[in-house]
Amino acid sequence: MEKFLEEIADILEVEPEDITMDTNFRTDISDWSSMMGFSILVLLEDDYDARLSVEDFMKCETISDLYNATLK
């Protein structure tokens, strides 16, 4: 889980210690962009073999939601 947080932090351009699994990646990150969202989808597919539809991705609010999506 620590590696996952580090990878998400890299995409969100924040320090890993500045986010938690409860961080809402859209509202808690001031510079959130759709490009970050796309990068997260690519990370999930390439590194975790988890394919999320845009609809399922839009249902995710927290980093924990993203992490749990990789476990399905």
N, C-alpha and C positions, 0 to 999 in steps of 0.2 A: 504494500500500500504506500510506503514511503517513496518508492521509485515512481509510482503513478502520480503522486502529488508533485514530485519534482518535475516530471514531464509536463504536467498541466501548468505548473507555475512558469515553466519556460515558454509555453505557448501564450500564456496570459501576460507575460513580461513583468512578473512580480517575483519576489523572493519566496522560496518554498515556506519559510517560516511565517509569511504574511497571509497564508491561506490555510484552511482546514477542510476536512471532508464536508463540513456544514456550510462552506462558503457558497453563496449563490453566484455562480460565475458570470451571470449576465448583469445583475444589479449591483453586486459588491465590487466589481472591477470597473474602475472609472473609464478606462480606455477600451472597453469591450467593443468588438467589431465582428461582423459576419465572417471576416477572414479568419479570425481566431476560431470561430465555430467550425469552419471548414477544416482548419488545421487539427482540431480535436477529433473530428470525424475520421480524418486520414490516420491520425495516431491510433485511434481505437481499431481501425481496420488493419493497419500494417503491423502494429506491435502486439495487439491483443486478439486478432482474428475475430473482432466483433463488428458486425455490420449493422449500423443503425440507420433506419430510414430518417428522412428529415422530420417526419411527423413524430417519431419516437424521440429524436434528439430534442425537438421543441418541448416535449413533455418533461425533459430533465431540467431541474432547477439548480441542484447542488452538485458539487464534485462527487459526493457520495452516490447520487443518482447515476452519474456517468460511470463510476466504478462498478456499481451493481449491474449496469447494462453490459459490462464486459464479461460478467459471470454467467450470463444466460447462454 
